[in-house]
Amino acid sequence: MTPAKARVWARENVFAQARTQSLSHHRFVMLLPNNSKRFGRLAGQALLATSIASVSYAQSSFSIDWHSPTLATPDTCSGTPITEGDILSPAAGVPAFGPLAAPCIAISGGVTGLGLFNHSGCVGHPAGSPCRIDVDALSYGRDYALGSVAAAPGDFLFSTDEFAIAGVAPIYAPSINTEAIAGDSATDVWSNGGFMGFGPFAPGAMPVGHKAVLDGDGTLSGSGFVYPGLGMLEPTFPGPPPNTGDNLDAYDYDPSMGMVGFPATGVYFSVEGFVLDVFSGVAGSAADLANGVNAGDVLISVAPGGPPAVYAPALALGLSIDGLDDLDALAVAENGIPGFQASQSPYDWVGPGGRDMVLFSVKRGSAVIGRPDSIFGLPISEGDILTTPLPFGMGGVSIWPGIFCAAENLGLNSLRVPGGFPDDLNALDTVSLSQMDCNGNGIDDFIDILNGSSADMDFDGVPDECGPPGTPGCFCAAGSAPCGNTFPTAGCRNSTGVGALLAGAGSNSVGADDLVLLASNMPAGVPAVFFGGTFPVGPLPFGDGLRCAGGNIVRFSTPAPTSALGELTAGPGLAAGYGITAVDTWIFQCWFRDPIGPCGNGFNTSNSLSVSFAP
């Protein structure tokens, strides 16, 4: 990593760590997929600078459906009860490892936000009771215009509902196949795996692929994986509402978000119709009728309070022609020209004067399912990514939407497979390959690892040349905790209910001297200090925690109170300040007071971070 890149990493990394451990009867991989690391790094707001009070909306925005038990829960930022009409964001501003606080309401569905009818009357209503304000697709109009860069076609991000079981198992876990068994798939965000070239993609046009990018709750799943979460509830098992956990109903990742206030570009979205879902046996909430729109319309709120207007009518998308269609996922690259200039053919949205790119899916039970698409003449399925109809004069074969990417390419089942169990695509986003390419070689990091061009010795799904400095260790596994206060992914459990997590950002370069240490998940306002040793020991019981730093012990910070979020940082400048040389290896930990800790010793420690320094 160059010093310049290292400085960027130090400023913008989310300080999430991942490593492989062995636990009892199975291999536990604390997996941070390559895209997840990038979600924090590109966000432009390091966890160092995040405060809950300042969060308005963040780079990961999402909604949940009216089946979800998080409804009526007070949001973390304002205490306002969450509804299915609100756009949410992670409480810390970026995805993180759990346990996590409830999400924040980034944009209200009411008079200060989207302007949905009767939103105020729905605040506080219980899960499982439809209230006709359900936002089920989302974009800010700035999604990556696929094909804009010849060498970087991009990736899809998507989610599915709790009934999805996926088709052919992708070769990289965690996947829908691994997570659905445990009920942990409906809150997750998936990437198509970097297999994407230039479409449209009929079934079999590209290798089957998807991989987990974001989790619902950021904790150990039933399948044995941990990856950064958004703050939702899991597991979510199939069944009628209310669900056992949440269902991610809309999602958008936009690295330019994060400012306070309503987005200047407006909010593009759709609301749920009254389509019957044959799997759950329950019809939709009919939010379209309550707001005087069609469930197949793409709506826009250009300013707080609305009411929302129709941006792209259902008929222009090839929907609701002979029955009700419910648009269920959305990606929009708006061309900046007022109004909707419907795409006439794939990629005519690229370049000066390009049209608007609108990609979408439809909900299970929509009338258009089974109709021949306009590009391939294939029966449309609920897992397909669709685009505006291809005109007959340009080779179109029907009046219906075109299949831009068939469900099978995403590793999803479709009705085109005899006896198949069609999976519902629930949310959609498009991102550029550069956002998935931490080493800048023009190849998705996932593919780099698979073909052996990049090593991934720590099994975190990120090429080792891109990862943050150091190797974490001294996790509080079963049998080592001083009083049974085990916490296998960080230090031993403290009075917050979790273990303190130590992570590094920047690089191991003494010349750059940009290493930053961040300890989190500690009690707020307690004295804490970073220390380090010259060789590993133990783990040895040390207060309510463990000590793994031995040899020559040095304090690497002056004692200071932890922040309101229970965090403490040190660096950059550690090399110059403490005489670190290019041949040194230090094992860092954080010590902190914990007067009401579980073991009664009054203090605890984080996990360790071993850093071998270089010139």
Phi, psi and omega per residue, in radians:
M1 nan 2.272 3.141
T2 -1.257 2.741 3.105
P3 -0.993 -0.637 3.141
A4 -1.119 -0.805 3.117
K5 -1.136 -0.626 -3.139
A6 -1.121 -0.660 3.129
R7 -1.174 -0.677 3.077
V8 -1.092 -0.758 3.136
W9 -1.068 -0.729 -3.136
A10 -1.101 -0.620 -3.101
R11 -1.339 -0.595 -2.908
E12 -2.076 -0.049 -3.137
N13 -1.183 2.564 -3.127
V14 -1.534 0.042 3.062
F15 1.077 0.630 3.054
A16 -1.720 2.426 -3.094
Q17 -2.073 2.725 3.095
A18 -2.629 2.378 3.125
R19 -2.661 2.921 -3.110
T20 -1.710 2.393 3.071
Q21 -2.344 2.965 3.034
S22 -2.010 2.187 3.127
L23 -2.212 2.232 3.041
S24 0.540 -1.750 -2.936
H25 -1.788 0.000 -3.135
H26 -2.606 2.836 3.094
R27 -1.451 2.084 -3.127
F28 -1.722 2.064 3.137
V29 -1.922 1.983 3.042
M30 -1.449 1.688 -2.871
L31 -1.811 2.128 2.989
L32 -1.898 1.689 -3.097
P33 -1.028 2.724 -3.022
N34 -0.981 -0.692 -3.109
N35 -1.170 -0.602 -3.084
S36 -1.104 -0.717 3.119
K37 -1.075 -0.646 -3.107
R38 -1.281 -0.488 3.104
F39 -1.012 -0.667 3.095
G40 -1.375 -0.712 -3.029
R41 -1.167 -0.666 -3.124
L42 -1.471 -0.127 -3.018
A43 -1.160 -0.436 3.128
G44 1.372 0.150 3.063
Q45 -2.472 1.697 -3.117
A46 -1.103 2.683 3.093
L47 -1.039 -0.453 3.075
L48 -0.955 -0.665 -3.005
A49 -1.747 -0.004 -3.061
T50 -1.415 2.313 2.967
S51 -2.318 2.436 -3.064
I52 -1.014 -0.633 -3.104
A53 -1.115 -0.441 -3.060
S54 -1.629 -0.118 -3.060
V55 -1.285 2.201 2.969
S56 -1.942 -1.065 2.885
Y57 -2.607 2.749 -2.963
A58 -2.231 -3.059 -3.010
Q59 -1.166 -0.567 3.036
S60 -1.719 1.939 3.117
S61 -2.032 2.522 -3.067
F62 -2.773 2.955 3.000
S63 -2.332 2.870 3.050
I64 -2.105 2.778 -3.103
D65 -1.572 3.061 -3.041
W66 -1.328 -0.053 3.041
H67 -1.445 -0.178 -2.877
S68 -1.487 2.347 -3.107
P69 -1.240 -0.204 3.066
T70 -1.230 -0.294 3.081
L71 -0.952 2.446 -3.136
A72 1.344 -0.123 3.033
T73 -1.210 2.341 3.078
P74 -1.079 2.297 3.106
D75 -1.251 2.721 -3.012
T76 -1.218 -0.538 -3.029
C77 -1.400 -0.706 -3.017
S78 -2.184 -0.183 -3.081
G79 1.401 0.115 3.140
T80 -1.363 2.325 3.125
P81 -1.051 2.369 -3.100
I82 -1.369 2.433 3.047
T83 -2.156 2.941 3.111
E84 -1.332 -0.070 3.074
G85 -1.692 -0.058 -3.113
D86 -1.596 2.591 2.970
I87 -1.677 2.224 -2.993
L88 -1.914 2.871 3.014
S89 -2.530 2.759 3.119
P90 -1.025 2.523 -3.067
A91 -1.036 -0.607 -3.127
A92 -1.507 0.013 -3.130
G93 1.643 -0.481 3.109
V94 -2.395 2.716 3.065
P95 -1.018 2.607 -3.060
A96 -2.664 2.941 3.056
F97 -1.341 2.531 -3.081
G98 -1.561 3.136 0.065
P99 -1.146 2.561 -3.042
L100 -2.102 2.629 3.028
A101 -1.260 2.843 3.085
A102 -1.041 2.647 3.137
P103 -1.080 2.899 2.983
C104 -1.676 2.628 2.991
I105 -1.401 1.890 -3.117
A106 -1.357 -0.818 3.095
I107 -2.384 2.101 -3.139
S108 -1.180 2.622 3.001
G109 -1.387 -0.056 -3.043
G110 -1.717 -2.588 -2.969
V111 -1.246 -0.272 3.063
T112 -1.659 0.035 -3.077
G113 -2.442 -1.889 -3.001
L114 -1.342 -0.358 3.088
G115 1.335 0.558 3.136
L116 -1.261 2.445 -3.114
F117 -1.097 2.341 3.064
N118 1.116 0.410 3.079
H119 -1.044 -0.737 -3.089
S120 -1.079 -0.582 3.122
G121 -1.280 -0.233 -3.131
C122 -1.697 -0.195 -3.112
V123 -1.120 2.124 3.126
G124 1.641 -0.037 -3.124
H125 -1.239 2.631 -3.017
P126 -1.361 2.761 3.078
A127 -1.086 2.525 3.106
G128 1.579 -0.066 3.086
S129 -2.004 1.929 -3.077
P130 -1.122 2.460 -3.107
C131 -2.240 0.240 2.928
R132 1.102 0.635 3.049
I133 -2.368 0.295 -2.964
D134 -1.207 1.982 3.033
V135 -1.512 2.033 -3.029
D136 -2.098 0.220 3.015
A137 -2.764 2.607 -2.966
L138 -2.656 2.432 2.961
S139 -2.746 2.732 2.996
Y140 -1.831 0.214 3.084
G141 1.370 0.089 -3.083
R142 -2.117 0.418 3.087
D143 -1.121 2.729 -3.079
Y144 -1.079 2.158 3.102
A145 -1.321 1.734 -3.029
L146 -0.929 2.337 -3.130
G147 1.591 0.028 -3.102
S148 -1.132 -0.526 3.107
V149 -2.120 2.143 -3.007
A150 -1.010 -0.622 -3.087
A151 -1.549 -0.041 -3.039
A152 -2.435 1.377 -3.079
P153 -1.153 -0.507 3.076
G154 1.982 -3.135 3.134
D155 -2.313 2.695 2.971
F156 -1.683 2.452 2.877
L157 -1.971 2.454 -3.081
F158 -2.737 2.941 3.015
S159 -2.372 2.906 3.113
T160 -2.285 2.965 3.076
D161 -1.538 -3.088 -3.017
E162 -1.297 -0.180 3.133
F163 -1.531 -0.189 -3.092
A164 -1.160 2.372 3.085
I165 -2.157 -0.138 3.091
A166 1.187 2.794 -3.098
G167 -1.681 -2.009 3.119
V168 -1.119 2.272 -3.087
A169 -1.183 2.168 3.033
P170 -1.064 2.779 -3.044
I171 -1.495 0.008 -3.108
Y172 -2.230 2.126 3.140
A173 -1.739 2.769 0.057
P174 -1.328 2.590 -3.119
S175 -2.324 3.050 3.066
I176 -1.017 -0.636 -3.131
N177 -1.053 -0.760 -3.116
T178 -1.318 -0.630 -3.010
E179 -1.474 -0.554 -3.105
A180 -1.087 -0.609 -3.129
I181 -1.034 -0.645 -3.111
A182 -1.614 0.023 -3.101
G183 1.322 0.365 -3.047
D184 -1.927 0.384 -3.069
S185 -1.729 -0.475 -2.973
A186 -1.274 -0.284 3.102
T187 -1.784 0.022 -3.041
D188 -1.564 2.732 2.990
V189 -1.931 2.333 -3.064
W190 -2.058 2.589 2.970
S191 -1.837 2.631 3.115
N192 -1.251 -0.092 2.987
G193 1.672 0.179 3.070
G194 1.323 0.258 -3.125
F195 -1.503 0.013 -2.913
M196 -1.371 2.284 2.967
G197 -1.841 -2.273 3.097
F198 -1.980 2.203 -3.082
G199 -1.596 -2.877 0.124
P200 -1.188 2.776 -3.011
F201 -2.044 1.824 2.987
A202 -1.263 2.907 3.071
P203 -0.941 2.303 -3.139
G204 1.456 0.091 -3.107
A205 -1.333 -0.329 3.067
M206 -2.560 2.777 -3.113
P207 -1.030 2.497 3.114
V208 -1.105 2.315 3.123
G209 -2.896 2.403 2.801
H210 -2.789 2.710 3.134
K211 -2.576 2.679 -3.120
A212 -1.220 2.376 3.074
V213 -1.947 -0.841 -3.135
L214 -2.353 2.569 -3.130
D215 -1.786 2.923 3.041
G216 -1.280 -0.950 -3.038
D217 -1.962 -0.106 3.068
G218 1.274 0.258 3.118
T219 -1.997 3.058 -3.113
L220 -1.012 2.141 -3.140
S221 -1.471 2.934 3.125
G222 -1.127 -0.306 -3.140
S223 -1.609 -0.082 3.059
G224 1.717 0.318 3.133
F225 -2.058 2.653 3.015
V226 -2.281 2.244 3.056
Y227 -2.599 2.807 -2.949
P228 -1.007 2.485 -3.038
G229 -2.048 3.006 -3.070
L230 -1.854 -0.269 3.112
G231 1.841 0.424 3.105
M232 -1.729 3.095 -3.098
L233 -1.760 2.380 3.042
E234 -2.314 2.816 -0.023
P235 -1.431 2.850 3.095
T236 -2.160 1.767 -3.119
F237 -1.621 2.609 -3.133
P238 -1.024 2.496 3.113
G239 2.735 3.018 3.125
P240 -1.244 2.804 3.140
P241 -1.247 2.731 -0.065
P242 -1.313 2.591 -3.107
N243 -1.352 2.847 3.056
T244 -1.257 -0.436 3.100
G245 -2.518 -3.037 -3.060
D246 -1.462 2.829 3.021
N247 -2.181 2.075 3.083
L248 -1.195 2.070 -2.969
D249 -1.868 -0.332 3.111
A250 -2.753 2.607 -3.104
Y251 -2.660 2.496 3.000
D252 -2.577 2.317 3.006
Y253 -1.944 2.110 -3.108
D254 -2.400 1.853 -3.071
P255 -1.164 -0.206 3.108
S256 -1.573 -0.055 3.112
M257 -1.357 3.070 3.090
G258 2.100 -0.177 3.088
M259 -1.296 2.822 3.141
V260 -1.533 2.428 3.107
G261 1.874 3.138 -3.123
F262 -1.288 2.379 -3.097
P263 -1.084 2.364 -3.082
A264 -1.091 -0.491 -3.125
T265 -1.412 -0.089 -3.052
G266 1.434 3.139 -3.134
V267 -2.154 2.190 3.089
Y268 -1.750 2.324 -3.074
F269 -2.825 3.038 2.967
S270 -2.336 2.852 3.097
V271 -2.096 2.761 -3.015
E272 -1.317 2.502 3.060
G273 -1.682 -2.777 -3.068
F274 -1.897 0.445 -3.130
V275 -1.175 2.384 3.126
L276 -1.409 2.227 3.031
D277 -1.605 1.946 -3.042
V278 -1.218 -0.385 -3.134
F279 -1.303 -0.759 3.127
S280 -1.538 -0.329 -3.089
G281 1.310 0.300 -3.050
V282 -2.173 2.399 3.074
A283 -1.442 2.824 3.105
G284 -1.211 3.104 -2.976
S285 -1.450 -0.135 -3.120
A286 1.069 0.635 3.066
A287 -1.143 -0.413 3.098
D288 -1.105 -0.819 -3.128
L289 -1.119 -0.699 -3.129
A290 -1.111 -0.514 -3.090
N291 -1.854 0.159 3.037
G292 1.179 0.596 -3.127
V293 -2.302 3.114 3.068
N294 -1.747 2.473 -3.129
A295 -1.146 -0.242 3.066
G296 -1.618 -0.038 3.133
D297 -1.357 2.565 2.870
V298 -1.655 2.139 -3.106
L299 -1.741 2.871 3.031
I300 -2.476 2.337 2.922
S301 -1.882 1.968 -3.050
V302 -1.538 -0.303 -3.136
A303 -2.690 2.783 -3.102
P304 -1.032 2.410 2.992
G305 1.800 -0.452 3.036
G306 1.011 -2.599 0.125
P307 -1.251 2.818 -3.132
P308 -1.164 2.664 3.106
A309 -1.931 2.827 3.082
V310 -1.413 2.150 3.070
Y311 -1.597 -0.964 3.128
A312 -2.179 1.880 -3.106
P313 -1.182 2.658 -3.091
A314 -0.948 -0.735 -3.100
L315 -1.090 -0.600 3.113
A316 -1.205 -0.335 3.101
L317 -1.655 -0.018 -3.076
G318 1.416 0.383 -3.080
L319 -1.957 2.806 3.067
S320 0.934 0.673 3.118
I321 -1.446 -0.749 -3.131
D322 -2.269 0.523 3.136
G323 2.776 3.057 -3.068
L324 -1.409 2.249 2.994
D325 -2.014 2.481 -3.132
D326 -2.004 1.854 3.080
L327 -1.145 2.236 -2.899
D328 -2.143 -0.123 3.130
A329 -2.726 2.670 -2.959
L330 -2.694 2.380 2.941
A331 -2.385 2.222 -3.075
V332 -2.242 2.257 2.920
A333 -2.023 1.677 -3.090
E334 -1.332 2.353 -3.039
N335 -1.446 -0.052 3.107
G336 1.559 -0.121 3.076
I337 -1.563 2.272 -3.100
P338 -0.940 2.439 3.132
G339 1.554 -3.110 -3.079
F340 -1.864 2.014 3.037
Q341 -1.791 1.674 -3.032
A342 -1.089 2.373 3.074
S343 -1.092 2.369 3.107
Q344 -1.683 -0.367 3.109
S345 -2.763 2.666 -3.138
P346 -0.989 2.353 3.087
Y347 1.361 0.114 3.029
D348 -1.325 0.032 3.024
W349 -1.487 -0.089 -3.101
V350 -1.566 2.429 3.013
G351 1.602 3.005 -3.138
P352 -1.018 2.386 3.136
G353 1.295 0.188 -3.123
G354 -1.142 2.769 3.140
R355 -1.487 3.118 -3.136
D356 -1.441 2.276 3.044
M357 -1.534 2.077 3.036
V358 -2.229 1.991 3.053
L359 -1.976 2.549 -3.020
F360 -2.793 3.010 2.967
S361 -2.343 3.003 3.102
V362 -2.137 2.643 -3.095
K363 -1.277 2.609 3.035
R364 -0.927 2.284 -3.111
G365 1.749 -0.133 3.126
S366 -1.159 2.612 -3.078
A367 -1.138 -0.493 -3.059
V368 -1.307 -0.284 -3.136
I369 -1.118 2.273 -3.085
G370 1.636 -0.272 3.080
R371 -1.277 2.627 3.124
P372 -1.263 2.227 3.131
D373 -1.229 2.832 -3.006
S374 -1.457 -0.195 -3.102
I375 -1.689 -0.853 -3.061
F376 -1.898 -0.293 -3.029
G377 1.331 0.329 -3.129
L378 -1.566 2.605 3.053
P379 -1.076 2.255 -3.137
I380 -1.281 2.378 3.123
S381 -2.118 2.783 -3.050
E382 -1.213 -0.216 3.086
G383 -1.639 -0.027 -3.101
D384 -1.353 2.532 2.901
I385 -1.561 2.098 -3.027
L386 -1.878 2.836 3.034
T387 -2.418 3.050 -3.093
T388 -1.053 2.648 -3.037
P389 -1.034 2.452 3.017
L390 -1.401 2.095 -3.088
P391 -1.070 2.643 3.119
F392 -1.007 -0.658 -3.123
G393 -1.167 -0.233 3.132
M394 -1.953 0.308 3.097
G395 1.765 0.085 3.134
G396 -1.149 2.600 -3.070
V397 -2.047 0.043 3.099
S398 -2.801 3.082 3.104
I399 -1.635 -0.008 -3.033
W400 -1.554 2.981 3.106
P401 -1.014 2.770 3.041
G402 -1.616 2.534 3.032
I403 -1.394 1.966 3.077
F404 -1.471 -0.660 3.055
C405 -2.550 2.043 -3.126
A406 -1.189 2.586 -3.095
A407 -0.967 -0.632 -3.074
E408 -1.047 -0.555 -3.134
N409 -1.205 -0.388 3.112
L410 -1.593 0.056 -3.087
G411 1.421 0.341 -3.127
L412 -1.812 2.680 3.026
N413 -1.356 2.656 3.071
S414 -2.372 2.898 3.093
L415 -1.247 -0.165 3.131
R416 -1.327 -0.215 3.088
V417 -1.593 2.118 -3.110
P418 -0.943 2.232 -3.135
G419 1.266 0.187 -3.069
G420 -1.227 2.793 3.119
F421 -1.948 1.619 -2.959
P422 -1.137 2.294 3.130
D423 -1.582 2.512 -3.110
D424 -1.668 2.168 3.034
L425 -1.428 2.059 -2.909
N426 -1.774 -0.438 -3.132
A427 -2.686 2.710 -3.042
L428 -2.603 2.519 3.004
D429 -2.626 2.737 3.044
T430 -2.106 2.397 3.126
V431 -2.339 2.670 -3.123
S432 -1.355 2.706 3.119
L433 -1.046 -0.575 -3.118
S434 -1.066 -0.463 3.093
Q435 -1.310 -0.223 3.139
M436 -1.979 0.247 -2.970
D437 -2.265 1.389 -2.998
C438 -1.198 -0.472 -3.113
N439 -1.645 0.032 2.991
G440 1.172 0.475 -3.114
N441 -1.720 0.134 3.107
G442 1.412 0.113 -3.139
I443 -2.134 2.340 3.075
D444 -0.925 2.365 -3.100
D445 -0.988 -0.606 3.115
F446 -1.018 -0.764 3.141
I447 -1.231 -0.682 3.068
D448 -0.898 -0.784 -3.096
I449 -1.238 -0.732 -3.104
L450 -1.128 -0.689 -3.094
N451 -1.569 0.030 3.039
G452 1.482 0.074 3.122
S453 -1.327 -0.273 3.019
S454 -2.310 2.429 3.091
A455 -1.452 2.650 3.046
D456 -2.434 1.158 -3.018
M457 -1.172 -0.387 -3.138
D458 -1.703 0.082 3.043
F459 0.999 0.607 3.128
D460 -1.732 0.116 3.109
G461 1.378 0.080 3.141
V462 -2.096 2.301 3.063
P463 -0.884 2.375 -3.041
D464 -1.026 -0.488 -3.131
E465 -1.243 -0.183 -3.113
C466 -1.823 -0.297 -3.000
G467 -1.214 2.829 3.077
P468 -1.172 2.807 -3.045
P469 -1.236 2.630 2.989
G470 1.595 2.841 3.105
T471 -2.095 2.039 3.131
P472 -1.293 2.685 3.122
G473 -2.855 -2.849 3.123
C474 1.001 0.616 3.066
F475 -1.248 2.628 -2.990
C476 -1.558 1.310 -3.098
A477 -1.329 2.882 3.110
A478 -1.016 2.348 3.134
G479 1.712 -0.310 -3.136
S480 -1.875 -0.264 -3.093
A481 -1.176 2.409 -3.085
P482 -1.044 -0.586 -3.123
C483 -2.447 0.654 -3.122
G484 1.337 0.197 -3.112
N485 -1.505 0.985 -3.084
T486 -1.159 2.474 2.973
F487 -2.639 1.722 -2.847
P488 -1.293 -0.082 -3.116
T489 -2.032 0.208 3.136
A490 -2.824 -2.728 3.027
G491 -1.237 -3.122 -3.128
C492 -1.209 2.590 -3.082
R493 -0.955 2.334 3.115
N494 -1.990 -2.911 -3.044
S495 -1.208 -0.174 3.052
T496 -1.393 -0.198 -3.112
G497 1.686 -0.111 3.095
V498 -2.311 3.081 3.109
G499 -1.658 2.638 3.109
A500 -1.255 2.347 -3.082
L501 -1.930 2.170 3.060
L502 -1.839 2.264 3.125
A503 -2.409 2.840 3.139
G504 -2.118 2.681 3.017
A505 -2.378 2.934 -3.086
G506 1.578 -2.362 -3.115
S507 -2.530 3.062 3.082
N508 -1.652 0.231 -3.103
S509 -1.383 2.123 3.070
V510 -1.169 -0.615 3.125
G511 -1.120 -0.787 3.103
A512 -1.229 -0.578 3.126
D513 0.836 0.826 -3.054
D514 -2.022 0.253 3.099
L515 -1.111 2.310 3.063
V516 -2.166 2.308 3.058
L517 -1.808 2.336 3.077
L518 -2.270 2.166 2.997
A519 -1.904 2.355 -3.116
S520 -2.354 3.092 3.131
N521 1.120 0.616 3.047
M522 -1.883 2.853 3.038
P523 -1.050 2.634 -3.133
A524 -1.355 2.437 2.985
G525 1.262 0.358 3.131
V526 -1.812 2.631 3.110
P527 -1.095 2.431 3.132
A528 -2.592 2.718 -3.117
V529 -2.685 2.500 3.035
F530 -1.529 2.428 3.045
F531 -2.398 2.872 -3.130
G532 -2.627 2.778 3.094
G533 -2.293 2.870 -3.033
T534 -1.559 -0.174 2.991
F535 -2.689 2.757 -3.067
P536 -1.356 2.590 3.027
V537 -2.375 2.939 2.964
G538 1.196 -2.533 0.303
P539 -1.271 2.435 -3.113
L540 -1.961 2.362 3.051
P541 -0.975 2.346 -3.076
F542 -2.623 1.717 -3.011
G543 1.111 -2.354 3.072
D544 -1.492 0.075 -3.075
G545 -2.212 -2.671 -3.104
L546 -2.246 2.593 3.009
R547 -2.030 2.235 3.107
C548 -2.146 -0.030 3.081
A549 -1.642 2.147 -3.129
G550 -2.257 -2.984 -3.119
G551 1.341 -2.393 3.122
N552 -1.341 1.900 -3.067
I553 -1.601 2.279 -3.110
V554 -2.285 2.424 2.955
R555 -1.394 2.272 3.136
F556 -1.873 0.283 3.007
S557 -2.841 2.867 3.011
T558 -1.551 2.558 3.138
P559 -0.956 2.335 -3.111
A560 -2.604 2.669 3.124
P561 -1.267 2.517 3.040
T562 -1.201 2.774 -3.111
S563 -1.296 3.094 3.099
A564 -1.087 -0.374 3.084
L565 -1.653 0.114 3.120
G566 1.305 0.604 -3.088
E567 -2.076 2.754 3.043
L568 -2.589 2.455 3.125
T569 -2.229 2.739 3.020
A570 -2.519 2.473 -3.121
G571 1.733 2.998 -0.048
P572 -1.221 -3.101 -3.132
G573 1.629 0.195 -3.110
L574 -1.162 -0.639 -3.110
A575 -1.106 -0.879 -3.139
A576 -1.176 -0.660 -3.054
G577 -1.284 -0.444 -3.033
Y578 -2.228 0.278 3.006
G579 1.197 0.545 3.114
I580 -1.302 2.375 3.131
T581 -1.975 2.967 -3.043
A582 -1.225 -0.129 3.127
V583 -1.877 0.062 -3.062
D584 -1.468 2.622 2.892
T585 -2.200 2.223 -3.137
W586 -2.136 2.473 3.038
I587 -1.839 1.928 -3.062
F588 -1.673 2.571 2.963
Q589 -2.541 2.959 3.044
C590 -2.118 2.285 3.082
W591 -1.813 2.463 3.133
F592 -2.641 2.603 3.053
R593 -1.228 2.521 3.077
D594 -2.615 1.355 -2.993
P595 -1.022 -0.493 -3.116
I596 -1.980 0.557 3.134
G597 -1.125 2.831 -2.997
P598 -1.143 -0.434 -3.088
C599 -1.737 -0.163 3.085
G600 1.392 0.237 -3.129
N601 -1.559 -0.168 3.027
G602 1.548 -0.165 3.091
F603 -2.659 2.896 -3.064
N604 -2.638 3.087 -3.130
T605 -2.395 2.815 3.011
S606 -1.474 3.114 2.891
N607 -1.140 3.095 3.137
S608 -1.817 2.834 3.032
L609 -2.388 2.003 -3.136
S610 -1.659 2.125 -3.111
V611 -2.132 2.112 3.014
S612 -1.694 2.032 -3.009
F613 -1.455 2.735 -3.119
A614 -2.366 2.935 -3.126
P615 -0.983 nan nan
